């Protein structure tokens, strides 16, 4: 793994942990920080890892965009920054690995966007979530995109218009996170979910993740058109054939991918 200034990248067995390491800046997303995160996810995508845990150092998971960086840019510069951030979010969705957000503290604005863009999320009871632009001068336009797709319109509008944070239990009830646990149990809960989410064929899982994102939010007929073609083609893969054969022969499957 490459050397980085704003993040740490560590691999244990088949899982890579990417830790945002700007605690003094509340892990805010400067252009350099976003660039390092994007490079790390692209590097992992090309590896044989099966999962990624996205974590944060210090008391805050991620405070969103670094306003010092934003304020120093002109229109084109801010557009470039937001495009870079969007590239990161869409890369998280497109990588073949399962990506779990480990949310130990507050996730605001683009930090909340990060959580919503991950496949799965586990939060500590102390965590909180907010789109604070609604009570300031810069509305959370881009963070609202994946958050809306996680929690629905009315709840999104409450977050975005009020700017008020919601606690971890509310975020779980709304569908922004999968699990809420005591802080002392956070790592174990992430590891358990990762283990269950990555079992089976790696190739089959990667295709399943990418197809799911491709059909989400499309009209039902279009979604079925995509799913039918991919699922039919996938039935002819070695992984699908092994899975069905193991089921029919009442034996454990042997995955070769």
Secondary structure, DSSP 4 states (H G I P E B T S, - for coil): ----SSEEEEEETTEEEEEE--GGGTT-B-HHHHHHHHHHHHHHHTSS--EEEEEE-SSEEE--B-HHHHHT--HHHHHHHHHHHHHHHHHHHHSSSEEEEEE-SEEETHHHHHHHHSSEEEEETT-EEE-GGGGSSS--TTHHHHHHHHH-HHHHHHHHHH---EEHHHHHHHTS-SEEE-GGGHHHHHHHHHHHHH-S-HHHHHHHHHHHHHHTTS-HHHHHHHHHHHHHHHTTSHHHHHHHHHHHTTS------
